[in-house]
Amino acid sequence: MTSGPGQVAQIAERVADRLTEQLGPRGWRRHRFVPDDEVAFVREPVHGVVFHLGVNLAGRDGVLLSPSVAVEHVAAAEVQRQLFGRAGTVCQVGASMMDLVNDAETSKVWLSRWWVVLPEQVDAVTQVVADLTAYGEPFLVGNQTLPKVVDTLLERPKSQVEYGSLAVCLAVLGDMPGAHAMLAKFGTVRPVFAGGMTETFIHNFTARFGN
């Protein structure tokens, strides 16, 4: 079964509204809604940490909600914004719900659990909330401190994104040898940041924290 463009637009509205209703009592606030893109929620700072939840709303024949979660340490995020010379949300570590569920379960989990083809369908929204509780929130709570974020990032395959976050987190923690080692890797791996942002980050990092 598939849905048409009009139904996809209705699905986006219904999903966003239903998530808002179900997540509000849990302390989550909707802060971004783009009907053909995503709906995003935040749980406000506790000890300088903000939790993020993003749910996909883009689709043609239906909508695969594809939730993801991320952790923003406010102090580190402010440093990252200054070093990159840009505004906006900056999270240090995140994960797709699919990865979190599959890491926790012994049998493979299918994307169909988050597939919506009719505006009347609500099971997928309920599943997102259930998965957030069972798999997303333990990940978020487990990364509430910068040392835990560093541990999580060090265990992962890394690109410029992870090396940049590691450099900042280690610098904020006062581990300057570790921070500079991550900065060196940030400057040598395949670039993912365009428009001179790699050079801007390295220049600003060095100016702020030294060689």
N, C-alpha and C positions, 0 to 999 in steps of 0.2 A: 504494500500500500504506500502511496506517495501523496503529497499535498501540493496544492498550487501556490503561486506567489501570495495571493490574498490570505490563504490559510497560514502560510509561514509567518506573515506579519502578525496575525492574530496569536499564533503560538508564542512569538516573542513577548507580546504584551502579557499573555496569560502566565507564561513561565516567570517573568519578572515579578508580576504581582503576587503569584503564589509563593515564590521564594521569599519575597519581602514579608509576607504574612507569617511564614513558618520560621524564618530566621530572626525576625525582630525580637521575639521573647527570649532568644538565646544571646542577645547582645550584639547582633550584627545589624549594620546600617547600610542601606543601599546608597552608593555615592556616584555610580556611573551607570547610565543606561543608554545604549545605542542599539536600536531595534534590529539592525542588520549586521550587528557585530557581537556585542556581549553585554551582560549585566554584571556589575562588580559590586562587591560588598566589603566592608571593613569592620573589624571589631576594634574599637578605639584603644588608645595606648594604655597599657598596664605596665608600669615600670619602664616606660620608654619603648615599648614594643607594640607594633600594630600588626594584626593578622589580616590577610587579604584572601578573598575567594572570588574567582572569576568563572563565569559560566558562558559558554559559547551560545550565540543566538543566530549565527549565520547559517544559511542553508538554502537549498533550491527545492528538493523533493521532500523535505522534512528538516528537522533540526536535531543534530547530535550535540547534546548539551556539553559534553567534554569538560567537566569541572577541573579546576586547578587551584592550588593554594600556595601562598607565599608569606614570608616573614619579613617585616621591615623594622629594623632597629633604627629608631629616629635619629640618634646621634650619628651613626655611621652613614645613614642615608643623606644627611645634610652635608657631610664631608664629600660623599660621592657626587652629589649635585654640584658642589663647588668645583670639584676637580674636573668634571666633565663640562662645566660651564653651561648647564641646562637645568630647566625646572622639571617638575613632574615627580611621579612616584618612582622610588628606587627601592627595590627589595634585594636583600642579600642572598636569600635562598628560597627555592620554591620546588614544587613537584606537581605533576599531573595526577589526578585521582586514579587514573588507570594504572600508573606505575605503583602507587601506594597500595591499591587493592591487590594487584597481582603479586607484589612483594609479600603481602600478608597471607594470601590464600594459597592453598596447595594445588587447587585446580584453576585453570585459566578462566578469567572473567572476560565476557564479551561486551563490546561497545553497545550492543543493543539495549543494555540496561538503562542507557541515557538517550535513547532514540525516541523522538516525538514526531508524529505525522499528522495529528489532529489536535485542534485547540482544546478539545474536551479531555484529552489525555492528561492525567495528573500523576500517574504512577512514577514516571521518570523524575518528576520534581521531588516527590517524596523519597525516591531512591537517592537523589543528590544529597538531600539533607541527612539521610541515614548514613550515607558513605562519608559525609563530612564529619559526622559524630564518631563513626567507628574507625576511620582511617585518616581523615584530614586533620582533625584536632590533635590527635596524638603526635603527628608530625609537627604541627605548629607549636604545641607546648614543648616538644623536645628540642626546639631551636629557639627558645626564649632568651638564651644567653649567647653572647658573641663567641665564647670558647666552643660552645656546642655547634654554632654555625660553622666555625672554622673546621671542626672535626667532620661535619657533614660534607663540606665542600672538598676537603682533602681526600675523602673516600670516593669521589665521583670522577668520571672523565671530565677534563677541563678544557674550556675555550677561553677567549679573552674575557668573557663575562665572569666566569668563576675566578680567574686570576685577578681581575680588577677588584672583585669583592673581597678576595682573600687579602690583597695588599692593603686595602682600607681597614678591614677588620683587625688585622694584625697590628697595623699602625696605631689604631685607636686603643688596642690592648697594650701598647708599649713594646711590642716585639719588632723592633726596627730591622734587625737582620732578616727575620722571616718576611717582613713586609717588602723589603727591597728585593729579596729573592723572587717573590711573587710578581713584583713590578717588572723584573727582568724577563720573566716568562710571558707576562702580559705584552711586552714589546716585541717578542720574537715569534709567538705563535701566529697562525693564520688570522689576519684581521677580520673582525666582524663589525667593527664600528666604522662608519663612513664619515666623510666630510672633515677629515683631520682630527677626529675625536681621540684617536690613539695618541697622537702627538700632544694634543691639549692635555689629556689626562697625565701623561708622563711628565710634561713640563710643569704642570700645576702641583703634581705630587712631589716632585723634586724641590720645587720652590717652598712648599709647605713643610716637608719632613726632612729635606736635605738629601745629599747623595748617599 
